[in-house]
């Protein structure tokens, strides 16, 4: 039996000729699909991160900035050094703003209405008097991102109060109406009176994403019938203050490019560390660096968006 089994056992045959090198057909068919899947996943991750930053993380940024601005304003008010006219530097804290009807409580308003300043809180529009002074004062604020301090301005109605604290005292305005671009402008102020105009993106009667329309701006007019103080020197208007127009300034574009380079270096370092030390060790060190670089890039890129959103 063993002899017969040996005779029928398969034998290994060595082939000395050329062997056809054909790739697996199934793998070739799947490769384009895998590449497309990688692209879609990348796009989905970028979109999710963008929304996360604009709707959540930007609010964290604004909250942290407000804490520092509030402490600085309290100190400056105690020392009597808060500007009462032209001369304030962009981003300097100028006033405390409260609107009880919409839950806005003691938010710090800063000087300037560029997108970078509006990331920290409502901004005083250069070219207008300061709040509490005789004449028209304008404050602009975001309605969707970076804490959205003016998100609920659309809910205000005639008679609601707007409270402002500056170096010159406490002032209480009364809302007289809401209007949109193209609506009639309020009439001339009475002698010694003051008006505060709150500006944001949106439509009357709605809030959040539903309030946004391309180029649509909401104005809330509030009057200070008595107690307005004499205005100080008024700063010149700032042509770089973009409200609902997206644009690119040289400074903002340069900062975004530099941030992208930092992000690219962190990504390259992450891939190198992953091949050198493995996934686990790399994740512990690289993940915080990736989040920080991506957050920085997103924050700077957000300045390219309209300032009131």
Protein Blocks (a to p, Z undefined) as FASTA:
>chain_A
ZZmmmmmpccddddfbdcdddddfklmmmmmmmmmmmmmmmmmmmmmmmmmmmmmmmmmm
mmmmmmmmmmmmmmmmmnopacfbehiaghiafbdcddfknopahiacdedjbfklmmno
ccddehiacehiacjddddddfkbghilmlmmmmpcehiacddddfkbccddddfbdcde
hiacdddddehiacdddddeddehiahjllpcghiacddddddfbhpacddddddddfkl
cfklccddfklmmmmmmmmmmmmmmmmmmmmmmmmnojklmmmmmmmmmmmmmmmmmmmm
mmmpcfkZZ
